[in-house]
Amino acid sequence: MEQAGVQLLLGAKSLVVVGWLALMLGLERLKPATPWKQGADGFSQPRHVFHNLSFWGLNALLSPLLVLPVTLAAAAHAIPWRPADWPLWAMVPLDIILLDLWIYGWHRLNHEWPFLWRFHQVHHFDEQLDSTTALRFHFGEVLLSALARSPVILLLDIPFVSVIAFEILVLVGSIFHHSNISLPRRFESALSRVMITPAIHWVHHHARQRDTDSNYGTILSVWDRLFASRSRRRRSPDMTIGIEGRAENRLLPLLLMPFRSDRSVAGRL
Ligand SMILES: [Zn+2]
């Protein structure tokens, strides 16, 4: 793909994501589902937002150096088996469904393989959820995710435009399902038949391992039903968010956590 085309797609992605984030941040403050609970260790809302935006900022700095080249190389060297006359309007939605299935499996693996959990747990240490939690990922996880996605792009001949369309939907969906927005129950219930909503995803952040090990979907809710990983638990306002029996709210230890040698870091609960 031409450099100008790549820049155009990335610009569109930034615009959509920043606009959506601003909207969700406003709505969840106007109509929050749960009030902010001051942590016993003084964990405050500004600190939580600062931490999550720090992870996002670091990823935004490092991604053009590592993640973007990996993705561009995979798309450029994909096995060219797709007929040239396949229309983009049909290919992009199909690619999004395939990549959503891939990210379901990848997210599940992040919980089941201790090496990947070292990185993914940083996301789960957030003790309260809002839109900014969707941006809180350790750079190691972002890079490993791009590397793990490359063979899928190569083998399925997925064009770069589909990858960016998918990334936009992942971020839009993720900001939405982490958000603290109070939605009308019937509306959310209807939406959850198709999409991952806050009611589904907050259960994944419940500090009970049985629930953390469920509800792995990102965009579509069908995969958890299909692969029997949907939790029966309903989200409740007093649900404890985080990791069962563990807490870490300091930025530097969170950044260094995947590289620590003690076994509790990699161990499951
Ligand atoms: Zn998770």
Boltz pocket constraint, residues with backbone or C-beta under 6 A from the ligand:
constraints:
  - pocket:
      binder: B
      contacts: [[A, 107], [A, 111], [A, 120], [A, 124], [A, 204], [A, 212]]
      max_distance: 6.0
